[in-house]
Amino acid sequence: MDLVFPHTFVPWFRSVAPYIHSHRGKTFVVAIAGELIHSGKLPTFAQDLALLQAMGIKVVLTHGFRPQIEDQLRAKGHQSRYSHGMRITDSLALDCAQEAAGQLRYEIEAAFSQGLPNTPMAGSSVRVLSGNFITARPVGIVDGVDFMHTGLVRRIDAVSIRRAIDSGAMVLLSPFGFSPTGEAFNLSMEDVATAAAIALQADKLIFVTEVRGVPQDPAQAADPECEIDQELALADAERLLAALPNPQQPTDTAFYLQHAVKAGRNGVERVHIIPYKIDGGLLMEVFTHDGVGTMIVDEKLESLREATVDDVGGILQLIEPFEKDGTLVKRDRTEIERDIHQYTVIEHDGIIFGCAALHPYPEARTAEMAALTISPAVQGQGDGERILKRIEQRARAMGLDSLFVLTTRTMHWFIKRGFAQVDPEWLPEARKRKYNWDRRSVVLVKHLK
């Protein structure tokens, strides 16, 4: 084994742990485009989904089958027809859709049945359940176009799905539904996934698609190098959607955005649009800070706020590695609980990525900023400065004249932000008595007025 590997693996695995804790017991609806299966990526994607289940996440999976239907129709010399961004499903297209759906169900169930040694599926036991969970209705005639056997979701049997996933099974929803009279309708994967996420009030709806996410400039959506929005507030997504033309094909920005907005409006807190072409993209989206695609949320997930007692565990987990390497002085849980009202934290999606404490010395009209910590996963993004500014605001609100820090390794960072070095004798008497002369911390002061 490479001797460097433990030194990279252990910090990485620790950084993932908060997400594992946060997602355990949550419900994810994952929708995969037919292109993912068509490109041969199903086996590795199934392994990633199995990992999610192994970590206690309840998964509902739905799949698309556009390219598979196209293949069937071409083989029969039949042309696909679309209107209003939907397939017109005549009798032949319905037969092709049913055949494609049956084949894909077989492939998906086979992928989750693998258990080869030395693969992520070794020792896994994923039960895949499918059934008539969807009641559908016809699209009908729109603007003079008869969509025939194309349908829309009328109802999702959320009770039965919930019972299945609570028992540990993964539920597979094919994009087919049936009317109360038994008539079959071809549905879109996006409609099925959105309706299922809303009915289940899922914690996440994840579209794994042929697009990379929502581009910052929709006019450059065709450029594979265009920048995408990593996080988009629901209100901003709604405004963007209103300004875009109606989607005609899946690569149009509005195609997935319209479903994300619908889900967000109806109680699904987070909707992700990620590219299927990135190997492990699902895991990176779920278990890293920035992810690989676009996340649409009802409000910005990152907040800078004062800490509460519920944050003690998160603060301890954040500062522990820095205490071990000597960057920070060790603090025990009791001490942090006692002083929790003095802490400021940065939280993102329920996970604390930064913190600092403000310990005032009113008699000397100064305060110490202590335990300033930013997670290595987000360093370099300005969070340290945001916390510093909030601490300065809190100190000014107390009527204090200065702010000081003690540090052994980050003096240059503070000096660049207006701090100046002073002799330890400058410290307030109460703090001077606790100064560790063996540690030889540098004392830096910033005047606030």
C-alpha positions in Angstrom: 0.0 0.0 0.0 1.2 3.5 -0.8 2.4 5.0 2.5 0.8 8.3 1.6 -2.6 6.8 1.2 -3.6 6.7 4.9 -2.7 10.3 5.3 -5.1 11.3 2.5 -7.8 8.7 3.1 -8.4 9.4 6.8 -8.9 13.2 6.6 -11.1 12.6 3.5 -13.2 10.0 5.3 -13.6 12.2 8.4 -14.8 15.0 6.1 -17.5 12.8 4.7 -18.7 11.6 8.1 -21.0 14.7 8.8 -22.9 14.0 5.5 -23.3 10.3 6.5 -24.8 11.3 9.8 -27.0 14.0 8.1 -28.4 11.8 5.4 -29.0 8.6 7.4 -32.8 7.8 7.3 -33.5 10.4 4.7 -35.5 9.7 1.5 -33.8 10.4 -1.9 -35.7 10.1 -5.2 -33.0 9.5 -7.9 -33.9 9.8 -11.6 -31.5 8.6 -14.2 -31.7 9.5 -17.8 -31.9 6.6 -20.3 -28.6 7.9 -21.7 -26.8 6.8 -18.6 -27.9 3.2 -19.2 -27.4 3.5 -22.9 -23.7 4.5 -22.4 -22.9 1.5 -20.3 -22.6 3.3 -16.9 -25.4 1.4 -15.1 -23.1 -1.2 -13.3 -20.9 1.5 -11.6 -23.9 3.7 -10.9 -25.7 0.8 -9.2 -22.7 0.4 -7.0 -22.9 4.0 -6.0 -26.6 3.7 -5.2 -25.9 0.6 -3.2 -23.5 2.6 -1.1 -26.2 5.2 -0.4 -28.5 2.4 0.8 -25.7 0.9 2.9 -25.4 4.3 4.7 -29.0 4.3 5.7 -30.5 6.4 2.9 -33.9 5.3 1.5 -33.8 5.3 -2.3 -36.6 5.5 -4.8 -35.1 5.0 -8.3 -36.8 6.0 -11.6 -35.3 5.7 -15.1 -35.8 7.3 -18.5 -35.7 5.4 -21.8 -35.6 7.9 -24.6 -32.6 6.5 -26.4 -33.9 2.9 -26.0 -37.2 3.8 -27.5 -35.4 5.6 -30.3 -33.4 2.4 -31.1 -36.6 0.3 -31.1 -38.4 2.7 -33.5 -35.4 3.0 -35.8 -35.2 -0.8 -36.0 -38.8 -0.8 -37.1 -38.4 2.0 -39.6 -40.6 4.4 -37.6 -39.9 8.1 -36.9 -40.1 9.6 -33.5 -42.5 12.5 -33.1 -42.4 15.2 -30.4 -44.4 18.3 -29.6 -44.4 20.7 -26.6 -41.3 18.8 -25.4 -43.1 15.5 -25.1 -43.1 12.3 -27.2 -46.3 11.6 -29.2 -46.9 8.0 -28.4 -48.8 6.1 -31.1 -49.5 2.4 -30.8 -46.2 1.4 -32.3 -44.3 3.8 -30.0 -46.2 2.4 -27.0 -45.1 -1.1 -27.9 -41.5 0.0 -28.2 -41.8 1.8 -24.9 -43.2 -1.2 -23.1 -40.5 -3.4 -24.6 -37.7 -0.9 -23.7 -39.1 -0.6 -20.1 -39.2 -4.3 -19.6 -35.6 -4.7 -20.8 -34.3 -1.9 -18.6 -36.1 -3.2 -15.6 -34.3 -6.5 -16.2 -30.9 -4.8 -16.5 -31.4 -2.6 -13.4 -32.4 -5.6 -11.3 -29.4 -7.6 -12.6 -27.1 -4.7 -11.8 -28.3 -4.6 -8.1 -27.9 -8.4 -7.9 -24.2 -8.4 -8.4 -22.0 -9.5 -5.4 -18.6 -10.1 -6.9 -15.7 -10.1 -4.4 -13.4 -7.0 -4.5 -16.2 -4.8 -5.8 -18.4 -2.2 -3.9 -21.3 -4.7 -4.3 -19.6 -7.5 -2.4 -21.7 -8.4 0.6 -24.5 -6.1 -0.4 -28.1 -7.1 -0.4 -30.3 -4.7 -2.3 -33.9 -5.8 -2.8 -35.5 -4.0 -5.8 -39.3 -3.7 -5.7 -41.4 -2.4 -8.6 -45.1 -2.5 -9.2 -48.2 -0.5 -10.2 -47.5 2.4 -7.9 -48.5 5.0 -10.5 -51.9 6.0 -11.7 -51.8 8.0 -14.9 -54.1 10.1 -17.2 -53.8 11.0 -20.8 -52.2 14.2 -22.0 -55.0 14.4 -24.5 -55.1 16.9 -27.3 -53.0 20.1 -26.9 -53.1 22.9 -29.4 -54.6 20.4 -31.9 -51.9 17.8 -31.3 -53.2 14.4 -30.2 -50.6 12.8 -27.8 -52.5 9.5 -27.9 -50.8 7.1 -25.4 -48.6 9.8 -23.8 -49.7 10.4 -20.2 -49.1 12.4 -17.1 -49.0 11.2 -13.5 -52.4 11.4 -11.8 -51.4 9.8 -8.4 -48.5 8.1 -6.7 -49.2 5.4 -4.2 -46.9 7.0 -1.6 -48.2 4.8 1.3 -47.1 1.6 -0.4 -43.8 3.1 -1.6 -43.0 4.4 1.9 -43.8 0.9 3.4 -41.4 -0.7 0.9 -38.4 1.7 1.5 -39.0 1.7 5.3 -38.5 -2.1 5.1 -35.1 -1.6 3.5 -36.0 -2.2 -0.2 -35.2 0.1 -3.1 -38.3 1.0 -5.1 -38.0 1.1 -8.9 -40.5 3.3 -10.8 -40.6 2.7 -14.5 -42.1 5.6 -16.6 -45.3 3.8 -17.1 -48.7 4.4 -15.5 -52.2 2.9 -15.8 -55.6 4.5 -15.8 -58.3 3.1 -13.6 -59.6 1.3 -16.7 -56.2 -0.4 -17.2 -55.1 1.7 -20.1 -51.3 2.0 -20.3 -49.6 5.4 -20.7 -46.0 6.3 -21.6 -44.8 8.8 -19.0 -41.7 10.9 -18.8 -39.0 10.0 -16.2 -38.9 13.7 -15.1 -42.7 13.8 -14.4 -42.6 10.4 -12.5 -39.6 11.5 -10.4 -41.1 14.9 -9.5 -44.5 13.5 -8.6 -42.9 10.8 -6.5 -40.7 13.2 -4.6 -43.6 15.5 -3.9 -45.9 12.6 -2.8 -43.2 11.2 -0.5 -42.0 14.7 0.6 -38.5 13.4 -0.2 -35.5 15.1 1.3 -33.8 15.1 -2.1 -34.8 14.8 -5.7 -31.7 14.0 -7.9 -31.7 14.1 -11.7 -28.7 12.3 -13.2 -28.9 13.6 -16.7 -27.2 14.5 -20.0 -26.8 18.1 -18.8 -24.2 19.4 -16.4 -26.5 21.6 -14.4 -28.0 25.1 -14.7 -25.5 27.3 -16.6 -24.8 30.7 -15.2 -25.4 32.1 -18.7 -28.2 30.0 -20.4 -27.0 31.4 -23.7 -23.8 29.3 -23.3 -25.6 26.1 -22.3 -24.2 24.3 -25.4 -20.6 25.1 -24.3 -19.3 22.1 -22.4 -16.9 24.4 -20.5 -19.6 26.9 -19.4 -19.8 27.7 -15.7 -22.8 26.3 -13.8 -24.5 27.5 -10.7 -23.6 25.2 -7.9 -26.4 26.4 -5.8 -29.6 28.3 -6.9 -32.3 29.6 -4.6 -35.8 28.5 -5.6 -36.8 32.1 -6.1 -33.9 32.7 -8.5 -34.7 29.5 -10.3 -38.3 30.6 -10.8 -37.2 33.9 -12.2 -34.8 32.2 -14.6 -37.4 29.7 -15.7 -39.9 32.5 -16.4 -37.3 34.2 -18.7 -36.5 31.1 -20.7 -38.4 29.8 -23.8 -40.4 26.6 -23.3 -38.1 23.5 -23.5 -38.2 21.4 -26.6 -35.5 18.9 -25.8 -33.8 17.5 -22.7 -30.6 19.6 -23.3 -32.6 22.9 -22.9 -31.9 24.6 -19.6 -35.6 24.8 -18.8 -36.2 21.1 -19.3 -35.1 19.9 -15.9 -35.4 23.4 -14.3 -39.2 23.3 -14.7 -39.4 20.0 -12.7 -37.0 21.3 -10.1 -39.1 24.4 -9.5 -42.3 22.3 -9.4 -40.8 20.0 -6.8 -39.4 23.0 -4.7 -42.7 24.7 -4.8 -44.4 21.6 -3.4 -42.2 20.9 -0.4 -39.1 19.1 -1.7 -36.3 21.0 0.0 -33.4 20.2 -2.3 -33.3 19.3 -6.0 -30.1 18.4 -7.8 -29.3 18.3 -11.5 -26.0 16.5 -12.1 -24.2 15.0 -15.2 -24.2 11.2 -15.6 -20.9 11.4 -17.5 -18.8 12.1 -14.3 -17.8 8.8 -12.7 -19.0 8.9 -9.1 -20.9 12.2 -9.7 -23.8 11.0 -7.4 -21.4 10.4 -4.5 -19.6 13.7 -5.0 -22.9 15.6 -5.1 -24.2 14.0 -2.0 -21.0 13.8 0.1 -19.0 16.9 -0.8 -19.5 20.6 -0.1 -19.7 21.9 -3.6 -20.9 18.8 -5.5 -20.6 18.5 -9.3 -23.9 19.9 -10.5 -26.6 22.4 -9.5 -28.6 22.3 -6.3 -31.9 24.2 -6.2 -33.0 25.0 -2.7 -36.0 26.9 -1.1 -33.5 29.2 0.5 -29.7 29.6 0.7 -28.4 26.7 2.7 -25.3 28.5 4.0 -25.9 30.7 7.1 -23.6 32.7 9.3 -25.1 32.8 12.8 -24.6 32.6 16.5 -24.2 29.1 17.9 -26.7 27.2 20.0 -26.2 24.2 22.3 -27.2 22.0 19.4 -24.0 23.0 17.6 -21.6 21.7 20.3 -21.1 18.3 18.6 -20.5 19.9 15.2 -18.0 22.4 16.7 -16.1 19.6 18.5 -15.9 17.6 15.3 -14.7 20.6 13.3 -11.9 21.6 15.7 -10.7 18.2 16.7 -8.1 17.7 13.8 -6.7 21.1 14.5 -6.3 20.4 18.2 -4.5 17.1 17.4 -1.9 18.8 15.1 -1.3 21.6 17.7 -2.9 24.4 15.7 -5.5 24.9 18.4 -5.5 24.6 22.1 -7.6 21.6 23.2 -11.1 22.5 24.5 -13.4 19.9 26.1 -17.1 19.6 25.6 -18.0 21.1 29.0 -16.0 24.3 28.2 -17.6 24.7 24.8 -21.1 24.1 26.2 -20.5 26.7 28.9 -19.4 29.3 26.4 -21.6 28.3 23.4 -23.3 31.7 23.3 -19.9 33.2 22.5 -19.5 31.2 19.4 -20.3 32.1 15.8 -20.7 29.4 13.2 -21.0 29.0 9.4 -23.4 26.2 8.6 -24.2 24.7 5.2 -27.0 22.2 4.7 -27.0 21.3 8.4 -23.2 20.9 8.7 -20.8 23.3 10.5 -17.9 24.3 8.3 -16.5 27.2 10.3 -16.5 28.6 13.8 -14.9 31.2 16.2 -15.5 32.3 19.7 -15.6 35.8 21.2 -14.4 36.0 24.8 -14.8 39.6 26.1 -12.7 41.3 28.8 -15.0 44.3 29.4 -12.7 45.8 32.1 -10.0 46.2 29.5 -12.4 47.1 26.7 -11.1 44.3 24.5 -12.0 40.7 23.6 -10.2 37.6 22.4 -11.3 35.8 19.2 -10.5 32.2 19.8 -10.8 28.8 18.0 -11.2 30.4 14.5 -11.5 27.3 12.4 -12.5 26.6 8.8 -13.0 23.1 7.4 -10.2 22.1 5.0 -13.0 21.2 2.5 -14.0 24.9 2.1 -10.8 26.8 2.8 -9.9 29.6 0.5 -13.5 30.6 -0.2 -13.7 33.6 2.2 -15.4 32.0 5.1 -12.7 33.0 7.5 -13.1 36.6 6.6 -16.9 36.4 7.0 -16.5 35.0 10.5 -13.9 37.6 11.4 -16.2 40.4 10.3 -19.1 39.0 12.3 -16.9 38.7 15.4 -15.8 42.3 14.9 -19.4 43.4 14.7 -20.2 41.6 17.9 -17.3 43.2 19.7 -18.3 46.7 18.5 -21.8 46.0 19.7 -20.4 45.4 23.1 -18.7 48.8 23.0 -15.2 47.2 22.9 -12.2 49.0 21.4 -10.1 46.1 20.2 -9.9 42.5 19.3 -6.9 40.2 19.9 -5.9 36.7 18.9 -3.2 34.2 20.1 -1.7 32.1 17.3 1.3 30.0 16.6 0.8 29.4 12.9 -1.5 31.8 11.2 -0.1 35.2 12.2 0.4 36.3 8.5 -3.3 35.7 7.8 -4.3 38.1 10.7 -1.7 40.7 9.9 -3.1 40.9 6.3 -6.4 41.7 7.9 -5.3 44.6 10.1 -3.9 42.9 13.2 -0.5 44.0 14.6 1.8 42.0 16.9 2.2 43.2 20.5 4.1 41.8 23.5 2.2 39.3 25.6 2.4 41.8 28.5 -0.3 43.8 26.6 -2.9 41.1 27.4 -5.6 41.9 30.0 -4.6 40.7 33.4 -7.2 37.9 33.5 -6.0 36.6 30.2 -2.3 37.0 31.0 -2.7 34.7 33.9 -3.8 31.9 31.5 -1.1 32.6 28.9 1.0 29.5 28.2 4.6 30.7 28.0 5.8 27.3 26.8 3.5 27.5 23.7 4.9 31.0 22.9 1.8 32.1 21.0 2.1 35.3 19.1 -0.4 38.0 20.3 -2.0 40.1 17.6 -4.3 43.0 18.2 -6.8 44.9 15.9 -8.2 48.2 17.0 -11.9 48.6 16.1 -12.3 52.3 16.3 
